[in-house]
Amino acid sequence: MYSCWWPRPRGEPPIAMIALRPFDDTVAEMKRLYVLPSARGHGLARALILRLLDDGRALGYEEIRLDTLPMMGDAQAFYAALGFADIAPYYDTPISGTRFMALRI
């Protein structure tokens, strides 16, 4: 598992984080993108994703996948604007309406 975050002063939690989980030799899954509410709107999520995509390429991945919950419409639009497109589900989930997306890198 690869992870990246924006640190804060000692003893405080990170401002933002993201993780990359290997799926197979050429595909990885973006996980746990989170930005503290007080830090949103400054481009941190976009910067983390772009860094993750660059690092994914450097690690030899050709595709990055993600899943997002049905109530996360803003996140879905954000991922689509970055080039992620809908794909078939790649695992079984009990949450109806989960959206699966991928980006070839």
Phi and psi restraints in degrees (range 20) as a CNS / XPLOR table:
assign (resid 1 and name C) (resid 2 and name N)
       (resid 2 and name CA) (resid 2 and name C) 1.0 -107.3 20.0 2
assign (resid 2 and name N) (resid 2 and name CA)
       (resid 2 and name C) (resid 3 and name N) 1.0 140.6 20.0 2
assign (resid 2 and name C) (resid 3 and name N)
       (resid 3 and name CA) (resid 3 and name C) 1.0 -141.7 20.0 2
assign (resid 3 and name N) (resid 3 and name CA)
       (resid 3 and name C) (resid 4 and name N) 1.0 157.4 20.0 2
assign (resid 3 and name C) (resid 4 and name N)
       (resid 4 and name CA) (resid 4 and name C) 1.0 -144.9 20.0 2
assign (resid 4 and name N) (resid 4 and name CA)
       (resid 4 and name C) (resid 5 and name N) 1.0 142.7 20.0 2
assign (resid 4 and name C) (resid 5 and name N)
       (resid 5 and name CA) (resid 5 and name C) 1.0 -153.0 20.0 2
assign (resid 5 and name N) (resid 5 and name CA)
       (resid 5 and name C) (resid 6 and name N) 1.0 160.9 20.0 2
assign (resid 5 and name C) (resid 6 and name N)
       (resid 6 and name CA) (resid 6 and name C) 1.0 -96.1 20.0 2
assign (resid 6 and name N) (resid 6 and name CA)
       (resid 6 and name C) (resid 7 and name N) 1.0 116.3 20.0 2
assign (resid 6 and name C) (resid 7 and name N)
       (resid 7 and name CA) (resid 7 and name C) 1.0 -75.3 20.0 2
assign (resid 7 and name N) (resid 7 and name CA)
       (resid 7 and name C) (resid 8 and name N) 1.0 166.1 20.0 2
assign (resid 7 and name C) (resid 8 and name N)
       (resid 8 and name CA) (resid 8 and name C) 1.0 -130.3 20.0 2
assign (resid 8 and name N) (resid 8 and name CA)
       (resid 8 and name C) (resid 9 and name N) 1.0 178.8 20.0 2
assign (resid 8 and name C) (resid 9 and name N)
       (resid 9 and name CA) (resid 9 and name C) 1.0 -55.8 20.0 2
assign (resid 9 and name N) (resid 9 and name CA)
       (resid 9 and name C) (resid 10 and name N) 1.0 154.5 20.0 2
assign (resid 9 and name C) (resid 10 and name N)
       (resid 10 and name CA) (resid 10 and name C) 1.0 -46.6 20.0 2
assign (resid 10 and name N) (resid 10 and name CA)
       (resid 10 and name C) (resid 11 and name N) 1.0 133.5 20.0 2
assign (resid 10 and name C) (resid 11 and name N)
       (resid 11 and name CA) (resid 11 and name C) 1.0 88.1 20.0 2
assign (resid 11 and name N) (resid 11 and name CA)
       (resid 11 and name C) (resid 12 and name N) 1.0 -7.9 20.0 2
assign (resid 11 and name C) (resid 12 and name N)
       (resid 12 and name CA) (resid 12 and name C) 1.0 -104.4 20.0 2
assign (resid 12 and name N) (resid 12 and name CA)
       (resid 12 and name C) (resid 13 and name N) 1.0 149.3 20.0 2
assign (resid 12 and name C) (resid 13 and name N)
       (resid 13 and name CA) (resid 13 and name C) 1.0 -68.7 20.0 2
assign (resid 13 and name N) (resid 13 and name CA)
       (resid 13 and name C) (resid 14 and name N) 1.0 159.5 20.0 2
assign (resid 13 and name C) (resid 14 and name N)
       (resid 14 and name CA) (resid 14 and name C) 1.0 -59.5 20.0 2
assign (resid 14 and name N) (resid 14 and name CA)
       (resid 14 and name C) (resid 15 and name N) 1.0 154.0 20.0 2
assign (resid 14 and name C) (resid 15 and name N)
       (resid 15 and name CA) (resid 15 and name C) 1.0 -74.1 20.0 2
assign (resid 15 and name N) (resid 15 and name CA)
       (resid 15 and name C) (resid 16 and name N) 1.0 -37.5 20.0 2
assign (resid 15 and name C) (resid 16 and name N)
       (resid 16 and name CA) (resid 16 and name C) 1.0 -151.7 20.0 2
assign (resid 16 and name N) (resid 16 and name CA)
       (resid 16 and name C) (resid 17 and name N) 1.0 155.0 20.0 2
assign (resid 16 and name C) (resid 17 and name N)
       (resid 17 and name CA) (resid 17 and name C) 1.0 -151.9 20.0 2
assign (resid 17 and name N) (resid 17 and name CA)
       (resid 17 and name C) (resid 18 and name N) 1.0 161.4 20.0 2
assign (resid 17 and name C) (resid 18 and name N)
       (resid 18 and name CA) (resid 18 and name C) 1.0 -157.0 20.0 2
assign (resid 18 and name N) (resid 18 and name CA)
       (resid 18 and name C) (resid 19 and name N) 1.0 154.3 20.0 2
assign (resid 18 and name C) (resid 19 and name N)
       (resid 19 and name CA) (resid 19 and name C) 1.0 -137.4 20.0 2
assign (resid 19 and name N) (resid 19 and name CA)
       (resid 19 and name C) (resid 20 and name N) 1.0 156.2 20.0 2
assign (resid 19 and name C) (resid 20 and name N)
       (resid 20 and name CA) (resid 20 and name C) 1.0 -127.3 20.0 2
assign (resid 20 and name N) (resid 20 and name CA)
       (resid 20 and name C) (resid 21 and name N) 1.0 121.2 20.0 2
assign (resid 20 and name C) (resid 21 and name N)
       (resid 21 and name CA) (resid 21 and name C) 1.0 -112.9 20.0 2
assign (resid 21 and name N) (resid 21 and name CA)
       (resid 21 and name C) (resid 22 and name N) 1.0 126.5 20.0 2
assign (resid 21 and name C) (resid 22 and name N)
       (resid 22 and name CA) (resid 22 and name C) 1.0 -59.8 20.0 2
assign (resid 22 and name N) (resid 22 and name CA)
       (resid 22 and name C) (resid 23 and name N) 1.0 137.3 20.0 2
assign (resid 22 and name C) (resid 23 and name N)
       (resid 23 and name CA) (resid 23 and name C) 1.0 -106.3 20.0 2
assign (resid 23 and name N) (resid 23 and name CA)
       (resid 23 and name C) (resid 24 and name N) 1.0 -47.8 20.0 2
assign (resid 23 and name C) (resid 24 and name N)
       (resid 24 and name CA) (resid 24 and name C) 1.0 -153.1 20.0 2
assign (resid 24 and name N) (resid 24 and name CA)
       (resid 24 and name C) (resid 25 and name N) 1.0 -163.7 20.0 2
assign (resid 24 and name C) (resid 25 and name N)
       (resid 25 and name CA) (resid 25 and name C) 1.0 -64.6 20.0 2
assign (resid 25 and name N) (resid 25 and name CA)
       (resid 25 and name C) (resid 26 and name N) 1.0 -27.3 20.0 2
assign (resid 25 and name C) (resid 26 and name N)
       (resid 26 and name CA) (resid 26 and name C) 1.0 -119.1 20.0 2
assign (resid 26 and name N) (resid 26 and name CA)
       (resid 26 and name C) (resid 27 and name N) 1.0 -4.1 20.0 2
assign (resid 26 and name C) (resid 27 and name N)
       (resid 27 and name CA) (resid 27 and name C) 1.0 -126.3 20.0 2
assign (resid 27 and name N) (resid 27 and name CA)
       (resid 27 and name C) (resid 28 and name N) 1.0 136.9 20.0 2
assign (resid 27 and name C) (resid 28 and name N)
       (resid 28 and name CA) (resid 28 and name C) 1.0 -130.6 20.0 2
assign (resid 28 and name N) (resid 28 and name CA)
       (resid 28 and name C) (resid 29 and name N) 1.0 162.6 20.0 2
assign (resid 28 and name C) (resid 29 and name N)
       (resid 29 and name CA) (resid 29 and name C) 1.0 -116.5 20.0 2
assign (resid 29 and name N) (resid 29 and name CA)
       (resid 29 and name C) (resid 30 and name N) 1.0 129.4 20.0 2
assign (resid 29 and name C) (resid 30 and name N)
       (resid 30 and name CA) (resid 30 and name C) 1.0 -77.8 20.0 2
assign (resid 30 and name N) (resid 30 and name CA)
       (resid 30 and name C) (resid 31 and name N) 1.0 129.1 20.0 2
assign (resid 30 and name C) (resid 31 and name N)
       (resid 31 and name CA) (resid 31 and name C) 1.0 -131.8 20.0 2
assign (resid 31 and name N) (resid 31 and name CA)
       (resid 31 and name C) (resid 32 and name N) 1.0 154.9 20.0 2
assign (resid 31 and name C) (resid 32 and name N)
       (resid 32 and name CA) (resid 32 and name C) 1.0 56.1 20.0 2
assign (resid 32 and name N) (resid 32 and name CA)
       (resid 32 and name C) (resid 33 and name N) 1.0 37.4 20.0 2
assign (resid 32 and name C) (resid 33 and name N)
       (resid 33 and name CA) (resid 33 and name C) 1.0 -66.9 20.0 2
assign (resid 33 and name N) (resid 33 and name CA)
       (resid 33 and name C) (resid 34 and name N) 1.0 124.5 20.0 2
assign (resid 33 and name C) (resid 34 and name N)
       (resid 34 and name CA) (resid 34 and name C) 1.0 -151.2 20.0 2
assign (resid 34 and name N) (resid 34 and name CA)
       (resid 34 and name C) (resid 35 and name N) 1.0 136.1 20.0 2
assign (resid 34 and name C) (resid 35 and name N)
       (resid 35 and name CA) (resid 35 and name C) 1.0 -127.4 20.0 2
assign (resid 35 and name N) (resid 35 and name CA)
       (resid 35 and name C) (resid 36 and name N) 1.0 130.8 20.0 2
assign (resid 35 and name C) (resid 36 and name N)
       (resid 36 and name CA) (resid 36 and name C) 1.0 -53.9 20.0 2
assign (resid 36 and name N) (resid 36 and name CA)
       (resid 36 and name C) (resid 37 and name N) 1.0 139.4 20.0 2
assign (resid 36 and name C) (resid 37 and name N)
       (resid 37 and name CA) (resid 37 and name C) 1.0 -52.0 20.0 2
assign (resid 37 and name N) (resid 37 and name CA)
       (resid 37 and name C) (resid 38 and name N) 1.0 -38.1 20.0 2
assign (resid 37 and name C) (resid 38 and name N)
       (resid 38 and name CA) (resid 38 and name C) 1.0 -69.4 20.0 2
assign (resid 38 and name N) (resid 38 and name CA)
       (resid 38 and name C) (resid 39 and name N) 1.0 -14.6 20.0 2
assign (resid 38 and name C) (resid 39 and name N)
       (resid 39 and name CA) (resid 39 and name C) 1.0 -107.2 20.0 2
assign (resid 39 and name N) (resid 39 and name CA)
       (resid 39 and name C) (resid 40 and name N) 1.0 2.4 20.0 2
assign (resid 39 and name C) (resid 40 and name N)
       (resid 40 and name CA) (resid 40 and name C) 1.0 -74.2 20.0 2
assign (resid 40 and name N) (resid 40 and name CA)
       (resid 40 and name C) (resid 41 and name N) 1.0 154.8 20.0 2
assign (resid 40 and name C) (resid 41 and name N)
       (resid 41 and name CA) (resid 41 and name C) 1.0 89.4 20.0 2
assign (resid 41 and name N) (resid 41 and name CA)
       (resid 41 and name C) (resid 42 and name N) 1.0 9.6 20.0 2
assign (resid 41 and name C) (resid 42 and name N)
       (resid 42 and name CA) (resid 42 and name C) 1.0 -116.6 20.0 2
assign (resid 42 and name N) (resid 42 and name CA)
       (resid 42 and name C) (resid 43 and name N) 1.0 9.8 20.0 2
assign (resid 42 and name C) (resid 43 and name N)
       (resid 43 and name CA) (resid 43 and name C) 1.0 85.5 20.0 2
assign (resid 43 and name N) (resid 43 and name CA)
       (resid 43 and name C) (resid 44 and name N) 1.0 9.8 20.0 2
assign (resid 43 and name C) (resid 44 and name N)
       (resid 44 and name CA) (resid 44 and name C) 1.0 -66.2 20.0 2
assign (resid 44 and name N) (resid 44 and name CA)
       (resid 44 and name C) (resid 45 and name N) 1.0 -42.6 20.0 2
assign (resid 44 and name C) (resid 45 and name N)
       (resid 45 and name CA) (resid 45 and name C) 1.0 -61.7 20.0 2
assign (resid 45 and name N) (resid 45 and name CA)
       (resid 45 and name C) (resid 46 and name N) 1.0 -45.5 20.0 2
assign (resid 45 and name C) (resid 46 and name N)
       (resid 46 and name CA) (resid 46 and name C) 1.0 -61.3 20.0 2
assign (resid 46 and name N) (resid 46 and name CA)
       (resid 46 and name C) (resid 47 and name N) 1.0 -45.2 20.0 2
assign (resid 46 and name C) (resid 47 and name N)
       (resid 47 and name CA) (resid 47 and name C) 1.0 -62.3 20.0 2
assign (resid 47 and name N) (resid 47 and name CA)
       (resid 47 and name C) (resid 48 and name N) 1.0 -41.9 20.0 2
assign (resid 47 and name C) (resid 48 and name N)
       (resid 48 and name CA) (resid 48 and name C) 1.0 -64.0 20.0 2
assign (resid 48 and name N) (resid 48 and name CA)
       (resid 48 and name C) (resid 49 and name N) 1.0 -43.5 20.0 2
assign (resid 48 and name C) (resid 49 and name N)
       (resid 49 and name CA) (resid 49 and name C) 1.0 -64.3 20.0 2
assign (resid 49 and name N) (resid 49 and name CA)
       (resid 49 and name C) (resid 50 and name N) 1.0 -44.9 20.0 2
assign (resid 49 and name C) (resid 50 and name N)
       (resid 50 and name CA) (resid 50 and name C) 1.0 -62.3 20.0 2
assign (resid 50 and name N) (resid 50 and name CA)
       (resid 50 and name C) (resid 51 and name N) 1.0 -38.7 20.0 2
assign (resid 50 and name C) (resid 51 and name N)
       (resid 51 and name CA) (resid 51 and name C) 1.0 -64.7 20.0 2
assign (resid 51 and name N) (resid 51 and name CA)
       (resid 51 and name C) (resid 52 and name N) 1.0 -43.7 20.0 2
assign (resid 51 and name C) (resid 52 and name N)
       (resid 52 and name CA) (resid 52 and name C) 1.0 -60.9 20.0 2
assign (resid 52 and name N) (resid 52 and name CA)
       (resid 52 and name C) (resid 53 and name N) 1.0 -41.7 20.0 2
assign (resid 52 and name C) (resid 53 and name N)
       (resid 53 and name CA) (resid 53 and name C) 1.0 -64.3 20.0 2
assign (resid 53 and name N) (resid 53 and name CA)
       (resid 53 and name C) (resid 54 and name N) 1.0 -43.0 20.0 2
assign (resid 53 and name C) (resid 54 and name N)
       (resid 54 and name CA) (resid 54 and name C) 1.0 -61.9 20.0 2
assign (resid 54 and name N) (resid 54 and name CA)
       (resid 54 and name C) (resid 55 and name N) 1.0 -45.4 20.0 2
assign (resid 54 and name C) (resid 55 and name N)
       (resid 55 and name CA) (resid 55 and name C) 1.0 -67.2 20.0 2
assign (resid 55 and name N) (resid 55 and name CA)
       (resid 55 and name C) (resid 56 and name N) 1.0 -36.8 20.0 2
assign (resid 55 and name C) (resid 56 and name N)
       (resid 56 and name CA) (resid 56 and name C) 1.0 -60.5 20.0 2
assign (resid 56 and name N) (resid 56 and name CA)
       (resid 56 and name C) (resid 57 and name N) 1.0 -44.1 20.0 2
assign (resid 56 and name C) (resid 57 and name N)
       (resid 57 and name CA) (resid 57 and name C) 1.0 -59.0 20.0 2
assign (resid 57 and name N) (resid 57 and name CA)
       (resid 57 and name C) (resid 58 and name N) 1.0 -47.0 20.0 2
assign (resid 57 and name C) (resid 58 and name N)
       (resid 58 and name CA) (resid 58 and name C) 1.0 -62.2 20.0 2
assign (resid 58 and name N) (resid 58 and name CA)
       (resid 58 and name C) (resid 59 and name N) 1.0 -29.3 20.0 2
assign (resid 58 and name C) (resid 59 and name N)
       (resid 59 and name CA) (resid 59 and name C) 1.0 -84.0 20.0 2
assign (resid 59 and name N) (resid 59 and name CA)
       (resid 59 and name C) (resid 60 and name N) 1.0 -3.4 20.0 2
assign (resid 59 and name C) (resid 60 and name N)
       (resid 60 and name CA) (resid 60 and name C) 1.0 95.5 20.0 2
assign (resid 60 and name N) (resid 60 and name CA)
       (resid 60 and name C) (resid 61 and name N) 1.0 7.8 20.0 2
assign (resid 60 and name C) (resid 61 and name N)
       (resid 61 and name CA) (resid 61 and name C) 1.0 -78.1 20.0 2
assign (resid 61 and name N) (resid 61 and name CA)
       (resid 61 and name C) (resid 62 and name N) 1.0 147.7 20.0 2
assign (resid 61 and name C) (resid 62 and name N)
       (resid 62 and name CA) (resid 62 and name C) 1.0 -109.6 20.0 2
assign (resid 62 and name N) (resid 62 and name CA)
       (resid 62 and name C) (resid 63 and name N) 1.0 -16.6 20.0 2
assign (resid 62 and name C) (resid 63 and name N)
       (resid 63 and name CA) (resid 63 and name C) 1.0 -145.4 20.0 2
assign (resid 63 and name N) (resid 63 and name CA)
       (resid 63 and name C) (resid 64 and name N) 1.0 140.0 20.0 2
assign (resid 63 and name C) (resid 64 and name N)
       (resid 64 and name CA) (resid 64 and name C) 1.0 -116.1 20.0 2
assign (resid 64 and name N) (resid 64 and name CA)
       (resid 64 and name C) (resid 65 and name N) 1.0 128.4 20.0 2
assign (resid 64 and name C) (resid 65 and name N)
       (resid 65 and name CA) (resid 65 and name C) 1.0 -110.3 20.0 2
assign (resid 65 and name N) (resid 65 and name CA)
       (resid 65 and name C) (resid 66 and name N) 1.0 161.9 20.0 2
assign (resid 65 and name C) (resid 66 and name N)
       (resid 66 and name CA) (resid 66 and name C) 1.0 -155.7 20.0 2
assign (resid 66 and name N) (resid 66 and name CA)
       (resid 66 and name C) (resid 67 and name N) 1.0 163.2 20.0 2
assign (resid 66 and name C) (resid 67 and name N)
       (resid 67 and name CA) (resid 67 and name C) 1.0 -130.3 20.0 2
assign (resid 67 and name N) (resid 67 and name CA)
       (resid 67 and name C) (resid 68 and name N) 1.0 150.8 20.0 2
assign (resid 67 and name C) (resid 68 and name N)
       (resid 68 and name CA) (resid 68 and name C) 1.0 -143.3 20.0 2
assign (resid 68 and name N) (resid 68 and name CA)
       (resid 68 and name C) (resid 69 and name N) 1.0 147.1 20.0 2
assign (resid 68 and name C) (resid 69 and name N)
       (resid 69 and name CA) (resid 69 and name C) 1.0 -74.4 20.0 2
assign (resid 69 and name N) (resid 69 and name CA)
       (resid 69 and name C) (resid 70 and name N) 1.0 154.6 20.0 2
assign (resid 69 and name C) (resid 70 and name N)
       (resid 70 and name CA) (resid 70 and name C) 1.0 -59.6 20.0 2
assign (resid 70 and name N) (resid 70 and name CA)
       (resid 70 and name C) (resid 71 and name N) 1.0 -30.2 20.0 2
assign (resid 70 and name C) (resid 71 and name N)
       (resid 71 and name CA) (resid 71 and name C) 1.0 -83.7 20.0 2
assign (resid 71 and name N) (resid 71 and name CA)
       (resid 71 and name C) (resid 72 and name N) 1.0 2.6 20.0 2
assign (resid 71 and name C) (resid 72 and name N)
       (resid 72 and name CA) (resid 72 and name C) 1.0 -100.4 20.0 2
assign (resid 72 and name N) (resid 72 and name CA)
       (resid 72 and name C) (resid 73 and name N) 1.0 56.3 20.0 2
assign (resid 72 and name C) (resid 73 and name N)
       (resid 73 and name CA) (resid 73 and name C) 1.0 -60.0 20.0 2
assign (resid 73 and name N) (resid 73 and name CA)
       (resid 73 and name C) (resid 74 and name N) 1.0 -39.5 20.0 2
assign (resid 73 and name C) (resid 74 and name N)
       (resid 74 and name CA) (resid 74 and name C) 1.0 -63.6 20.0 2
assign (resid 74 and name N) (resid 74 and name CA)
       (resid 74 and name C) (resid 75 and name N) 1.0 -41.8 20.0 2
assign (resid 74 and name C) (resid 75 and name N)
       (resid 75 and name CA) (resid 75 and name C) 1.0 -64.3 20.0 2
assign (resid 75 and name N) (resid 75 and name CA)
       (resid 75 and name C) (resid 76 and name N) 1.0 -41.9 20.0 2
assign (resid 75 and name C) (resid 76 and name N)
       (resid 76 and name CA) (resid 76 and name C) 1.0 -61.4 20.0 2
assign (resid 76 and name N) (resid 76 and name CA)
       (resid 76 and name C) (resid 77 and name N) 1.0 -43.2 20.0 2
assign (resid 76 and name C) (resid 77 and name N)
       (resid 77 and name CA) (resid 77 and name C) 1.0 -65.4 20.0 2
assign (resid 77 and name N) (resid 77 and name CA)
       (resid 77 and name C) (resid 78 and name N) 1.0 -38.4 20.0 2
assign (resid 77 and name C) (resid 78 and name N)
       (resid 78 and name CA) (resid 78 and name C) 1.0 -62.3 20.0 2
assign (resid 78 and name N) (resid 78 and name CA)
       (resid 78 and name C) (resid 79 and name N) 1.0 -47.3 20.0 2
assign (resid 78 and name C) (resid 79 and name N)
       (resid 79 and name CA) (resid 79 and name C) 1.0 -63.1 20.0 2
assign (resid 79 and name N) (resid 79 and name CA)
       (resid 79 and name C) (resid 80 and name N) 1.0 -41.3 20.0 2
assign (resid 79 and name C) (resid 80 and name N)
       (resid 80 and name CA) (resid 80 and name C) 1.0 -62.5 20.0 2
assign (resid 80 and name N) (resid 80 and name CA)
       (resid 80 and name C) (resid 81 and name N) 1.0 -39.9 20.0 2
assign (resid 80 and name C) (resid 81 and name N)
       (resid 81 and name CA) (resid 81 and name C) 1.0 -64.3 20.0 2
assign (resid 81 and name N) (resid 81 and name CA)
       (resid 81 and name C) (resid 82 and name N) 1.0 -26.0 20.0 2
assign (resid 81 and name C) (resid 82 and name N)
       (resid 82 and name CA) (resid 82 and name C) 1.0 -84.4 20.0 2
assign (resid 82 and name N) (resid 82 and name CA)
       (resid 82 and name C) (resid 83 and name N) 1.0 -3.3 20.0 2
assign (resid 82 and name C) (resid 83 and name N)
       (resid 83 and name CA) (resid 83 and name C) 1.0 107.2 20.0 2
assign (resid 83 and name N) (resid 83 and name CA)
       (resid 83 and name C) (resid 84 and name N) 1.0 -2.7 20.0 2
assign (resid 83 and name C) (resid 84 and name N)
       (resid 84 and name CA) (resid 84 and name C) 1.0 -69.6 20.0 2
assign (resid 84 and name N) (resid 84 and name CA)
       (resid 84 and name C) (resid 85 and name N) 1.0 141.2 20.0 2
assign (resid 84 and name C) (resid 85 and name N)
       (resid 85 and name CA) (resid 85 and name C) 1.0 -126.3 20.0 2
assign (resid 85 and name N) (resid 85 and name CA)
       (resid 85 and name C) (resid 86 and name N) 1.0 155.2 20.0 2
assign (resid 85 and name C) (resid 86 and name N)
       (resid 86 and name CA) (resid 86 and name C) 1.0 -63.7 20.0 2
assign (resid 86 and name N) (resid 86 and name CA)
       (resid 86 and name C) (resid 87 and name N) 1.0 141.4 20.0 2
assign (resid 86 and name C) (resid 87 and name N)
       (resid 87 and name CA) (resid 87 and name C) 1.0 -134.7 20.0 2
assign (resid 87 and name N) (resid 87 and name CA)
       (resid 87 and name C) (resid 88 and name N) 1.0 169.8 20.0 2
assign (resid 87 and name C) (resid 88 and name N)
       (resid 88 and name CA) (resid 88 and name C) 1.0 -67.0 20.0 2
assign (resid 88 and name N) (resid 88 and name CA)
       (resid 88 and name C) (resid 89 and name N) 1.0 150.3 20.0 2
assign (resid 88 and name C) (resid 89 and name N)
       (resid 89 and name CA) (resid 89 and name C) 1.0 -55.3 20.0 2
assign (resid 89 and name N) (resid 89 and name CA)
       (resid 89 and name C) (resid 90 and name N) 1.0 139.3 20.0 2
assign (resid 89 and name C) (resid 90 and name N)
       (resid 90 and name CA) (resid 90 and name C) 1.0 -110.8 20.0 2
assign (resid 90 and name N) (resid 90 and name CA)
       (resid 90 and name C) (resid 91 and name N) 1.0 7.2 20.0 2
assign (resid 90 and name C) (resid 91 and name N)
       (resid 91 and name CA) (resid 91 and name C) 1.0 -159.8 20.0 2
assign (resid 91 and name N) (resid 91 and name CA)
       (resid 91 and name C) (resid 92 and name N) 1.0 161.4 20.0 2
assign (resid 91 and name C) (resid 92 and name N)
       (resid 92 and name CA) (resid 92 and name C) 1.0 -81.4 20.0 2
assign (resid 92 and name N) (resid 92 and name CA)
       (resid 92 and name C) (resid 93 and name N) 1.0 134.3 20.0 2
assign (resid 92 and name C) (resid 93 and name N)
       (resid 93 and name CA) (resid 93 and name C) 1.0 -132.8 20.0 2
assign (resid 93 and name N) (resid 93 and name CA)
       (resid 93 and name C) (resid 94 and name N) 1.0 142.1 20.0 2
assign (resid 93 and name C) (resid 94 and name N)
       (resid 94 and name CA) (resid 94 and name C) 1.0 -79.8 20.0 2
assign (resid 94 and name N) (resid 94 and name CA)
       (resid 94 and name C) (resid 95 and name N) 1.0 -5.1 20.0 2
assign (resid 94 and name C) (resid 95 and name N)
       (resid 95 and name CA) (resid 95 and name C) 1.0 -94.4 20.0 2
assign (resid 95 and name N) (resid 95 and name CA)
       (resid 95 and name C) (resid 96 and name N) 1.0 105.8 20.0 2
assign (resid 95 and name C) (resid 96 and name N)
       (resid 96 and name CA) (resid 96 and name C) 1.0 -62.1 20.0 2
assign (resid 96 and name N) (resid 96 and name CA)
       (resid 96 and name C) (resid 97 and name N) 1.0 136.9 20.0 2
assign (resid 96 and name C) (resid 97 and name N)
       (resid 97 and name CA) (resid 97 and name C) 1.0 89.4 20.0 2
assign (resid 97 and name N) (resid 97 and name CA)
       (resid 97 and name C) (resid 98 and name N) 1.0 2.1 20.0 2
assign (resid 97 and name C) (resid 98 and name N)
       (resid 98 and name CA) (resid 98 and name C) 1.0 -57.4 20.0 2
assign (resid 98 and name N) (resid 98 and name CA)
       (resid 98 and name C) (resid 99 and name N) 1.0 133.3 20.0 2
assign (resid 98 and name C) (resid 99 and name N)
       (resid 99 and name CA) (resid 99 and name C) 1.0 -102.9 20.0 2
assign (resid 99 and name N) (resid 99 and name CA)
       (resid 99 and name C) (resid 100 and name N) 1.0 130.8 20.0 2
assign (resid 99 and name C) (resid 100 and name N)
       (resid 100 and name CA) (resid 100 and name C) 1.0 -109.2 20.0 2
assign (resid 100 and name N) (resid 100 and name CA)
       (resid 100 and name C) (resid 101 and name N) 1.0 133.0 20.0 2
assign (resid 100 and name C) (resid 101 and name N)
       (resid 101 and name CA) (resid 101 and name C) 1.0 -137.7 20.0 2
assign (resid 101 and name N) (resid 101 and name CA)
       (resid 101 and name C) (resid 102 and name N) 1.0 159.7 20.0 2
assign (resid 101 and name C) (resid 102 and name N)
       (resid 102 and name CA) (resid 102 and name C) 1.0 -150.2 20.0 2
assign (resid 102 and name N) (resid 102 and name CA)
       (resid 102 and name C) (resid 103 and name N) 1.0 158.3 20.0 2
assign (resid 102 and name C) (resid 103 and name N)
       (resid 103 and name CA) (resid 103 and name C) 1.0 -138.1 20.0 2
assign (resid 103 and name N) (resid 103 and name CA)
       (resid 103 and name C) (resid 104 and name N) 1.0 125.9 20.0 2
assign (resid 103 and name C) (resid 104 and name N)
       (resid 104 and name CA) (resid 104 and name C) 1.0 -76.4 20.0 2
assign (resid 104 and name N) (resid 104 and name CA)
       (resid 104 and name C) (resid 105 and name N) 1.0 129.8 20.0 2
